Amino acid sequence: MQSRGSCSSIWRNKVKRRRRQGGLWHLVFLLPSLLGVSLFLVLPFGDVVRRSFTTAMTGEFCGLDNYKNVFQNQAFLLAAQNTLKFVGVCLPLLLAGSLLIALAMEQLPFLEHAKVCYLLPQAMPAATVVLVWRLVFEKQGFLNGIMGTKIDFMEGGASFGVLVGTYLWKNLGYTVVLWFAALKTVPVEVLEAARVDGAGKIRCFIHVTLPSLKGAAYTITLLSLLNTFKVFREAYLINGAYPPREIYLLQHVFSNWYTKLDFDKMAAGAVLTALVLGTGAFLMERKLGIASGEQKERG
């Protein structure tokens, strides 16, 4: 008869062999996606990094000159400032507002049946949104007709508020649906145990619901951050390549550099933008992703 130790070692070897086989099959299924990502994302971005260190006309190596030119470009600095301001205003409003609506949907079941309507703004073409916004906010628009004024909300400081409103209107419903799906994953037994221990709704939300949403919060925040760059379509269709200073964004700079064939500055600006976004995503993943992983391990 085989000893108990030899049986356990044989079993461990079988488990390791199956895991290796499973890992090979995982690679087989992932290979098409990895090839696509490498061919259409990694290699092109590597070429952008290379171009950021060369001149646009001759292709000669110029070191960090392109990056210096970008940091000395007033249009880029203005666009970066406006973009950071836009993200800083929109993200907290969107995440907090959508979470509150999702919590209300959980408490009021009849709101859940209308969640398809929340996705309608995402399905509307940008040209249609721009047309409606013009009818509402221009000097001869609907809003001025009600107020009896002649304010052009598409110009000056008011244009920033209109752009923020456009972003919130288009992405709020989509984010509400994401939060609502995440709330469904909160352990009901933990909430019930907290209520039995005397915790009220606010304490349950702070100490049970919010920690359970950390994993979903990373994904939702990252998607919302990426969607802030899509608002450029509406801004461009409303005001063109040179909008008011308040809504001159990074995408306007890249579009204008592309028109002027300033590919060297465009490449350097793209690399800097990718570094900022990548660093932000990494920090969010470290803060939210690892925290949620530790919570699962404790569970």
FIGU-470288 format. One record per residue (C-alpha): x, y, z; residue number from 1; chain. Coordinates in nm, 3 decimals, padded with zeros to 5 digits, always signed. Layout:
<pazas>
         u         v         w   num   cadena
         X         Y         Z   NUM        A
...
</pazas>
This chain:
<pazas>
         u         v         w   num   cadena
   +00.000   +00.000   +00.000     1        A
   +00.115   +00.349   -00.078     2        A
   +00.186   +00.575   +00.213     3        A
   -00.036   +00.875   +00.282     4        A
   +00.250   +01.112   +00.196     5        A
   +00.309   +00.955   -00.144     6        A
   -00.065   +00.971   -00.226     7        A
   -00.076   +01.339   -00.136     8        A
   +00.230   +01.410   -00.351     9        A
   +00.074   +01.226   -00.646    10        A
   -00.244   +01.429   -00.600    11        A
   -00.048   +01.756   -00.587    12        A
   +00.136   +01.664   -00.906    13        A
   -00.194   +01.595   -01.081    14        A
   -00.334   +01.928   -00.967    15        A
   -00.022   +02.111   -01.088    16        A
   -00.039   +01.930   -01.424    17        A
   -00.404   +02.026   -01.470    18        A
   -00.328   +02.387   -01.380    19        A
   -00.049   +02.398   -01.638    20        A
   -00.280   +02.253   -01.901    21        A
   -00.551   +02.502   -01.807    22        A
   -00.299   +02.785   -01.828    23        A
   -00.199   +02.676   -02.178    24        A
   -00.563   +02.676   -02.289    25        A
   -00.608   +03.020   -02.137    26        A
   -00.318   +03.146   -02.347    27        A
   -00.470   +02.988   -02.658    28        A
   -00.799   +03.172   -02.603    29        A
   -00.623   +03.498   -02.513    30        A
   -00.380   +03.486   -02.805    31        A
   -00.615   +03.647   -03.067    32        A
   -00.691   +03.935   -02.830    33        A
   -00.324   +03.979   -02.740    34        A
   -00.230   +03.986   -03.107    35        A
   -00.500   +04.244   -03.181    36        A
   -00.399   +04.466   -02.890    37        A
   -00.031   +04.438   -02.984    38        A
   -00.093   +04.510   -03.352    39        A
   -00.341   +04.796   -03.319    40        A
   -00.248   +04.954   -02.983    41        A
   +00.096   +04.863   -02.847    42        A
   +00.294   +04.891   -03.172    43        A
   +00.128   +05.220   -03.285    44        A
   +00.181   +05.373   -02.943    45        A
   +00.545   +05.261   -02.952    46        A
   +00.578   +05.446   -03.282    47        A
   +00.421   +05.757   -03.120    48        A
   +00.680   +05.738   -02.841    49        A
   +00.957   +05.715   -03.101    50        A
   +00.822   +06.014   -03.294    51        A
   +00.809   +06.220   -02.974    52        A
   +01.191   +06.218   -02.974    53        A
   +01.235   +06.307   -03.343    54        A
   +01.160   +06.605   -03.566    55        A
   +00.845   +06.596   -03.778    56        A
   +01.010   +06.697   -04.109    57        A
   +01.343   +06.513   -04.109    58        A
   +01.288   +06.240   -03.849    59        A
   +01.618   +06.326   -03.678    60        A
   +01.664   +06.256   -03.309    61        A
   +01.605   +06.574   -03.108    62        A
   +01.603   +06.448   -02.750    63        A
   +01.354   +06.621   -02.522    64        A
   +01.308   +06.928   -02.745    65        A
   +00.951   +06.827   -02.838    66        A
   +00.855   +06.794   -02.473    67        A
   +01.008   +07.133   -02.396    68        A
   +00.810   +07.289   -02.681    69        A
   +00.490   +07.131   -02.550    70        A
   +00.542   +07.266   -02.197    71        A
   +00.619   +07.611   -02.340    72        A
   +00.311   +07.608   -02.564    73        A
   +00.045   +07.836   -02.415    74        A
   -00.238   +07.662   -02.599    75        A
   -00.137   +07.325   -02.451    76        A
   -00.108   +07.468   -02.100    77        A
   -00.451   +07.632   -02.129    78        A
   -00.605   +07.311   -02.266    79        A
   -00.445   +07.099   -01.993    80        A
   -00.571   +07.337   -01.724    81        A
   -00.924   +07.335   -01.868    82        A
   -00.924   +06.957   -01.904    83        A
   -00.813   +06.905   -01.544    84        A
   -01.076   +07.152   -01.428    85        A
   -01.341   +06.977   -01.635    86        A
   -01.247   +06.634   -01.496    87        A
   -01.227   +06.771   -01.140    88        A
   -01.579   +06.916   -01.165    89        A
   -01.752   +06.642   -01.364    90        A
   -01.623   +06.324   -01.202    91        A
   -01.734   +06.398   -00.842    92        A
   -02.073   +06.526   -00.960    93        A
   -02.128   +06.227   -01.187    94        A
   -02.014   +05.958   -00.942    95        A
   -02.195   +06.101   -00.638    96        A
   -02.514   +06.191   -00.825    97        A
   -02.542   +05.858   -01.005    98        A
   -02.477   +05.663   -00.683    99        A
   -02.753   +05.853   -00.504   100        A
   -02.996   +05.781   -00.788   101        A
   -02.895   +05.412   -00.787   102        A
   -02.961   +05.396   -00.411   103        A
   -03.302   +05.554   -00.469   104        A
   -03.374   +05.296   -00.740   105        A
   -03.293   +05.021   -00.491   106        A
   -03.537   +05.165   -00.238   107        A
   -03.810   +05.244   -00.495   108        A
   -03.862   +04.938   -00.717   109        A
   -04.074   +05.123   -00.975   110        A
   -03.767   +05.328   -01.074   111        A
   -03.585   +05.009   -01.170   112        A
   -03.826   +04.942   -01.455   113        A
   -03.731   +05.274   -01.615   114        A
   -03.358   +05.203   -01.626   115        A
   -03.371   +05.150   -02.003   116        A
   -03.467   +05.517   -02.037   117        A
   -03.148   +05.614   -01.853   118        A
   -02.942   +05.479   -02.143   119        A
   -03.118   +05.684   -02.412   120        A
   -02.872   +05.979   -02.394   121        A
   -02.588   +05.737   -02.475   122        A
   -02.772   +05.630   -02.791   123        A
   -02.830   +05.984   -02.919   124        A
   -02.586   +06.101   -03.192   125        A
   -02.361   +06.393   -03.106   126        A
   -02.504   +06.602   -03.392   127        A
   -02.854   +06.565   -03.248   128        A
   -02.736   +06.668   -02.903   129        A
   -02.564   +06.975   -03.047   130        A
   -02.880   +07.076   -03.235   131        A
   -03.092   +07.052   -02.920   132        A
   -02.831   +07.244   -02.717   133        A
   -02.828   +07.522   -02.977   134        A
   -03.207   +07.548   -02.969   135        A
   -03.193   +07.581   -02.589   136        A
   -02.883   +07.789   -02.511   137        A
   -02.820   +08.028   -02.804   138        A
   -02.924   +08.395   -02.795   139        A
   -03.249   +08.319   -02.978   140        A
   -03.290   +07.993   -02.793   141        A
   -03.560   +07.851   -02.572   142        A
   -03.392   +07.942   -02.240   143        A
   -03.351   +08.309   -02.329   144        A
   -03.710   +08.316   -02.447   145        A
   -03.829   +08.205   -02.102   146        A
   -03.593   +08.435   -01.910   147        A
   -03.643   +08.734   -02.139   148        A
   -03.268   +08.780   -02.183   149        A
   -03.021   +08.777   -02.474   150        A
   -02.737   +08.578   -02.319   151        A
   -02.530   +08.353   -02.543   152        A
   -02.466   +08.058   -02.317   153        A
   -02.240   +07.904   -02.579   154        A
   -01.979   +08.178   -02.528   155        A
   -01.777   +08.299   -02.230   156        A
   -01.788   +08.149   -01.883   157        A
   -02.136   +08.003   -01.930   158        A
   -02.003   +07.770   -02.202   159        A
   -01.810   +07.570   -01.940   160        A
   -02.130   +07.509   -01.745   161        A
   -02.309   +07.401   -02.062   162        A
   -02.029   +07.157   -02.141   163        A
   -02.043   +07.014   -01.788   164        A
   -02.420   +06.979   -01.819   165        A
   -02.377   +06.802   -02.152   166        A
   -02.138   +06.550   -02.000   167        A
   -02.359   +06.485   -01.697   168        A
   -02.675   +06.453   -01.904   169        A
   -02.518   +06.205   -02.144   170        A
   -02.334   +05.986   -01.890   171        A
   -02.552   +06.003   -01.578   172        A
   -02.799   +05.730   -01.676   173        A
   -02.526   +05.492   -01.793   174        A
   -02.337   +05.536   -01.466   175        A
   -02.658   +05.489   -01.265   176        A
   -02.709   +05.149   -01.429   177        A
   -02.349   +05.050   -01.344   178        A
   -02.388   +05.153   -00.980   179        A
   -02.725   +04.976   -00.960   180        A
   -02.568   +04.651   -01.086   181        A
   -02.286   +04.690   -00.832   182        A
   -02.534   +04.741   -00.548   183        A
   -02.690   +04.405   -00.631   184        A
   -02.359   +04.238   -00.536   185        A
   -02.355   +04.376   -00.180   186        A
   -02.395   +04.077   +00.060   187        A
   -02.750   +04.088   +00.196   188        A
   -02.661   +03.876   +00.500   189        A
   -02.394   +04.127   +00.606   190        A
   -02.644   +04.413   +00.582   191        A
   -02.898   +04.217   +00.782   192        A
   -02.638   +04.135   +01.047   193        A
   -02.546   +04.503   +01.074   194        A
   -02.914   +04.598   +01.114   195        A
   -02.957   +04.334   +01.384   196        A
   -02.661   +04.485   +01.568   197        A
   -02.843   +04.819   +01.568   198        A
   -02.675   +04.996   +01.275   199        A
   -02.892   +05.250   +01.096   200        A
   -02.912   +05.312   +00.721   201        A
   -02.628   +05.564   +00.720   202        A
   -02.391   +05.341   +00.917   203        A
   -02.481   +05.042   +00.699   204        A
   -02.407   +05.248   +00.391   205        A
   -02.072   +05.375   +00.522   206        A
   -01.942   +05.054   +00.680   207        A
   -02.099   +04.784   +00.461   208        A
   -02.220   +04.914   +00.127   209        A
   -01.932   +05.148   +00.039   210        A
   -01.653   +04.896   +00.117   211        A
   -01.835   +04.637   -00.093   212        A
   -01.845   +04.879   -00.389   213        A
   -01.469   +04.947   -00.403   214        A
   -01.404   +04.699   -00.684   215        A
   -01.689   +04.836   -00.895   216        A
   -01.590   +05.194   -00.809   217        A
   -01.256   +05.145   -00.984   218        A
   -01.419   +05.034   -01.308   219        A
   -01.692   +05.299   -01.297   220        A
   -01.446   +05.580   -01.218   221        A
   -01.210   +05.472   -01.495   222        A
   -01.492   +05.454   -01.753   223        A
   -01.623   +05.794   -01.642   224        A
   -01.274   +05.942   -01.672   225        A
   -01.235   +05.810   -02.026   226        A
   -01.581   +05.943   -02.118   227        A
   -01.471   +06.296   -02.024   228        A
   -01.255   +06.296   -02.338   229        A
   -01.554   +06.208   -02.557   230        A
   -01.728   +06.536   -02.480   231        A
   -01.491   +06.696   -02.733   232        A
   -01.730   +06.598   -03.011   233        A
   -02.005   +06.821   -02.877   234        A
   -01.764   +07.107   -02.803   235        A
   -01.617   +07.086   -03.153   236        A
   -01.955   +07.073   -03.330   237        A
   -02.084   +07.371   -03.131   238        A
   -01.783   +07.606   -03.144   239        A
   -01.543   +07.458   -03.399   240        A
   -01.166   +07.416   -03.366   241        A
   -01.120   +07.738   -03.166   242        A
   -01.395   +07.755   -02.900   243        A
   -01.402   +08.001   -02.607   244        A
   -01.100   +07.985   -02.378   245        A
   -01.309   +07.827   -02.101   246        A
   -01.377   +07.507   -02.300   247        A
   -01.054   +07.482   -02.502   248        A
   -00.958   +07.120   -02.423   249        A
   -00.663   +06.893   -02.499   250        A
   -00.849   +06.736   -02.790   251        A
   -00.874   +07.080   -02.952   252        A
   -00.496   +07.117   -02.927   253        A
   -00.431   +06.775   -03.082   254        A
   -00.682   +06.842   -03.360   255        A
   -00.521   +07.175   -03.444   256        A
   -00.168   +07.031   -03.432   257        A
   -00.278   +06.754   -03.666   258        A
   -00.420   +07.010   -03.909   259        A
   -00.091   +07.203   -03.900   260        A
   +00.116   +06.880   -03.937   261        A
   +00.289   +06.939   -03.601   262        A
   +00.328   +06.565   -03.549   263        A
   +00.632   +06.601   -03.323   264        A
   +00.448   +06.814   -03.066   265        A
   +00.139   +06.600   -03.111   266        A
   +00.335   +06.284   -03.030   267        A
   +00.496   +06.438   -02.722   268        A
   +00.160   +06.567   -02.598   269        A
   +00.001   +06.226   -02.653   270        A
   +00.276   +06.053   -02.453   271        A
   +00.235   +06.301   -02.166   272        A
   -00.142   +06.253   -02.167   273        A
   -00.103   +05.875   -02.168   274        A
   +00.140   +05.895   -01.876   275        A
   -00.103   +06.105   -01.672   276        A
   -00.399   +05.876   -01.748   277        A
   -00.193   +05.564   -01.685   278        A
   -00.064   +05.696   -01.353   279        A
   -00.417   +05.789   -01.246   280        A
   -00.551   +05.447   -01.343   281        A
   -00.264   +05.276   -01.158   282        A
   -00.322   +05.478   -00.841   283        A
   -00.695   +05.405   -00.852   284        A
   -00.625   +05.037   -00.904   285        A
   -00.387   +05.034   -00.607   286        A
   -00.638   +05.217   -00.389   287        A
   -00.962   +05.047   -00.494   288        A
   -00.865   +04.725   -00.668   289        A
   -00.628   +04.592   -00.402   290        A
   -00.864   +04.698   -00.125   291        A
   -01.147   +04.502   -00.284   292        A
   -00.916   +04.201   -00.331   293        A
   -00.821   +04.207   +00.038   294        A
   -01.187   +04.227   +00.128   295        A
   -01.264   +03.918   -00.082   296        A
   -00.982   +03.728   +00.086   297        A
   -01.116   +03.817   +00.429   298        A
   -01.464   +03.709   +00.313   299        A
</pazas>
